[in-house]
Amino acid sequence: MLSDNLVFETPNIEKKLVDLPIQYLAISRRNIASHQNLLKRIKNKGIKTYVFHVNFDEGKNEQWVWEQEMDSIYGMYADDLDLLSTCK
């Protein structure tokens, strides 16, 4: 599983991820907004991106990620599973 320091600093990363083939990424959810198009493209190619740093920023909890950011990623490392069970 690659982490965001390699993903966002490697030239031609999209092609390399597919060619290797890499199946999973772990990135900070703080990187979603600035790399949204790349994340959507690699998600469409079957690469599963999981985010951490959920609950590190005010109002950016599991529900926020579920409602606002899941179109760019596959999953999250969650602290509050009770909250997550209410997400639809």
C-alpha positions in Angstrom: 0.0 0.0 0.0 1.5 3.3 -1.1 1.1 6.4 1.1 0.6 10.0 0.0 4.2 11.1 0.2 5.0 8.8 -2.8 1.8 9.3 -4.6 1.8 13.1 -4.9 5.5 13.5 -5.5 6.0 10.9 -8.2 5.9 12.1 -11.8 3.4 10.1 -14.0 2.0 8.5 -10.9 -1.3 7.5 -12.5 0.3 5.4 -15.2 2.8 3.9 -12.7 0.0 2.9 -10.4 -1.8 1.0 -13.1 1.4 -0.5 -14.6 2.8 -1.9 -11.3 -0.2 -2.7 -10.5 -0.9 -1.0 -7.2 -4.3 -1.8 -5.6 -4.4 0.4 -2.5 -3.4 3.8 -1.4 -3.4 5.5 2.0 -3.5 9.3 2.1 -4.4 12.1 4.4 -7.9 13.3 3.8 -6.4 16.8 3.8 -5.1 16.0 0.3 -8.4 15.2 -1.3 -9.4 18.7 -2.4 -6.0 19.4 -4.1 -5.9 16.1 -5.9 -9.6 15.4 -6.4 -9.3 14.8 -10.2 -6.4 12.4 -9.9 -8.2 10.5 -7.1 -11.4 10.1 -9.1 -9.5 8.8 -12.1 -7.5 6.2 -10.2 -10.7 5.2 -8.3 -12.3 4.6 -11.7 -9.3 2.3 -12.6 -10.0 0.2 -9.5 -7.4 1.5 -7.2 -8.8 1.8 -3.7 -7.8 4.9 -1.8 -8.3 5.0 2.0 -8.0 8.3 4.0 -6.6 9.0 7.4 -6.7 12.3 9.4 -10.5 12.0 9.8 -11.5 14.0 12.8 -8.2 16.0 12.8 -9.9 19.2 11.5 -13.0 20.8 13.0 -16.1 19.5 11.3 -14.3 17.0 9.2 -15.5 13.8 10.8 -16.6 10.5 9.4 -20.0 11.9 8.3 -18.3 14.8 6.5 -16.0 12.4 4.6 -19.0 10.1 3.8 -21.2 13.0 2.5 -18.6 15.2 0.8 -15.5 13.2 -0.2 -16.4 9.6 -1.0 -16.8 10.2 -4.7 -13.0 10.6 -4.8 -11.9 7.8 -2.4 -12.9 4.2 -1.5 -12.8 4.3 2.3 -11.6 5.8 5.5 -9.9 4.9 8.7 -12.7 5.7 11.1 -12.7 6.4 14.9 -16.5 6.8 15.3 -18.3 3.7 14.0 -21.5 4.7 15.6 -21.6 7.9 13.6 -20.7 6.0 10.5 -23.7 3.6 10.9 -26.0 6.6 10.5 -24.6 7.6 7.1 -26.7 6.7 4.1 
